[in-house]
Amino acid sequence: MNRTATFGIAALAAFASLALTGAASARTASMVTTGTTSQPIGHYEFCQRYRAACQPQRVSNAVPLTGANWKTLVEVNNAVNSSIFPREDMAIHGKADVWSYPTSEGDCEDYVLLKQYMLQQAGFPTSALLITVVLQSNGEGHAVLTVRTDKGDMILDNLADQVRPWYETEYLYLKRQSERNAGEWVGISDDRSLLVGSLR
């Protein structure tokens, strides 16, 4: 069986599991956010270059996690992960923390920006596509894309081809873009007992 077929079957199985179980309890399915917090410097500088991408916005309802929408999430995540070569900002730009839309290579924030853009073009509301900063179990910072759905917050990650509910990832969630303003950030209250708990 080829990789595409295997990947498609795995994606359908994951969707079926979500549909059958619901996405855990209401308390865990969606992240609990706190007040306004600091904007990452890389995102601030990105907003100076792409002001239209960092404006106040109407908060839309969570995305219905239909079979078609799930398929789009999986396809966009896989397409970007397979087409962009991972490379650090210092090697590309000669300095750290440069957020940009990648064409052939980039780091985690660049993957997220491209996925966010592609999903916007596919009709997903901007307020449901939130850049999110996390800590990995090794203590290193990382960025993923949170998609707000009616079955909870789903994570698109350049380190994983599988789209997963946020509570199934082994990250400590720190902050994400505000639903109301793409240029502002809010804190995340992450009280799950995971491997990353030792980082607190």
DAMOLIN-V468739 format. One line per field, one symbol per residue. burial: b if it has 24 or more other C-alpha atoms within 12 Angstrom, else e. Layout:
burial: ???
This chain:
burial: eeeeeeeeeebbebbeebeeeebeeeebbbbbbeeeeebbebbbebbeeeeebbeeeeeeebbebeeebbbbbbbbbbbbbeebeeeeeeeeeeeebbbbbbeebbbbbbbbbbbbbbbeeeebbbbbbbbbbbbbeeeeebbbbbbbbbbbbbbbbbbebbbbbbbbbbbbbbbbbbbbbbbbbbbbebebeeebeeee
